[in-house]
Amino acid sequence: MTTGLFVFLTLAIIAITAAAGLILSRNTVYSALFLIINFLAVAVLYLIMGAPFIALAQITIYAGAIMVLFLFVIMLLGAEKPKEIEQMKWQRPLAFVLGGAILVEGVYALLTRVSITVTTNPASEILADPKTLGISLYTKYSLPFEIASVILLVAAIGAVVLTRMPKKDKGQ
């Protein structure tokens, strides 16, 4: 096993474990911290693939700014445990069946591979240089970039509006 393959597999295991911790954690703050670990593992994978700008943007934007915003919203809205709701009896068995099917597919895909070779392709010209990436982002992809920013803003405002407590009348 080469060093590159070992590093890739280690980072993949860390990213998958952090994603599982994110989903399975009942505490929202812990879920956000697992998401930070996942972002960092993905950033190192980008670095290995030869895209240093994307890796640093992943760390500074996602693991830095966005996660600080998430933690701020979690603390603002309250991280108390939600009320227990009655689950439908068919959900848990269905989840186990679907999870088992995905696990079987993953094991089958790993076992049927003839050889494991890891090749790293050099990053494309657009992703390697920050200047060309910026020009491409703000010319060719400016509309999707703006749409994504508006959707994120609306989602943040919607979360605050949905969790706002109604004001009680002072006169009554």
N, C-alpha and C positions, 0 to 999 in steps of 0.2 A: 504494500500500500504506500503510495507516494505521500509526501507531506501535504501537497495541495489537496488531495482527496481527503486526507485526515482532517485538515482544517475545515474543508467544506462540509463534511459530515458532522463535525462537532458543532459548527454554526447552525446547520440545519436542525440538529437535535435541540439546540438551545432555542431556536426560533419556534419550533413545533411545541416544545414544552411550555414556553412562555405563552403561546397562543392557547394551549389547553388550560393553563392557569388563568388566563384572562377570561375564558368562557366559564370555567368551573368555579371561580371564586365568587363567594356570596357578598364579599365586601367590595364596594365600588372603588375605594381608594386602592386596595390591593390589585384590582383589575386594571386600574390605570397604570400602576407600577409595572405589572406584567406587560402591558402594552409598550412601555418605555423599553423594557428589555428586548422585546420583539423588534422594535424599531432599530435598536442598536445592532442587533444581530444581522438584520437586513442591510444596514449601512455597511457593515464589514463585508458582507457578501458583494455589495456593489463595489467596494474598494478592491476586492479580489478580482472582479470581472474587468477592472480597468476603467472604471468611471469614478474618479475621485471627486469631481464636482457634485455628482448626484449623491455620493456617500456623505459628503459634508453637508449638503442641503438636507438630506434625510435626518442627520443628527441635529442641525441647528433649527430647522423648521418644525419637523415632526416631534422629535424627542425633546426639543427645547420649547419652542413657543406654543405649539398646539397642545402639548401635554400640560403645560402650565395653565393654559386656558381651560382644559378639561378639568384639572384638579380644582381650579377656581370655581367653576360651575358646580362641581360636585359638592364642594364645601358651602357654596352659596345656597344651593337648593336643599342641602341636608343629606347626610349619608346614612340616615337611620334605616333600619330594616323595614322593608315594605310589609304590608299586611299579608298574612298567609291567605292565598286564594285556593279554592278547591280545584284540583287538577282533574282533567278528564282521564278516565281510567285507561283509555287506549293510547295516550301520548307516550307513556314510559315504554311499553313494549314496542311500539313503533320506532322510538328512538334507538332502542337496543338493536332492532332488526336492521335499521338503516346504518347504524354505526358498524355493525358486524359486516354488512355488505361492503362498506367502504374499506374496512380493514382487510377483508378477503381480496378485494380488487387490488389494494396496495401490495399485499404479500405476493399475489399472482404476478403483478407487474415487476416486482423485484426479482422473483425467482425465474421468470422467463427471459430475462436479459441474458444475452450470450456473453457479453463482456462489459465490464464497467470501465469506461474511459472518461476521464474528465478533460475536456478541452475548453480552454477559455478563449473566446473570440475577442479580438481587440474591439474596444468600444467604437461605435460609429463616429464619424467626424462631428456630427451634431451634438452627441452626448459628451464628447471628450473635452471640448473647449467651451468655457463659460460664455464667451462672447457670441459664438455661433448659436449656442443654446438659447441665449437671451433674444437674439435677433429672430430665431425661429419661433420662440414662444410668443413674442409680442407682435409678430407680423402674421405668420401663417395660422397660429393657434390662439390668437387674441380673443376671439369670441368664446371658445370653450373655456379659456382661462377665466374670463369675466363671469361666465355663467356659473362655474364652480364656486367662485368667491361669493356670488349672490346667494347660491343655495346654502353655503355654509353660514352666511349671515342670517338668512331666514330660519335655518334650523336652530341656531343659538337663541334667536328672539322667540321662536316657538316653544323652546324648552322652558324659558323663563315664564312665558305667558301661561303655559299649561300647568305649571307647578305653583303659580301665584295663589296665595290664600285670598279668599274674598274678604273685603273690608266689612266690618260689623258697624252698624249704625250706632252713633253715640247717643242719639235721642231715645232709643228704646231700651 
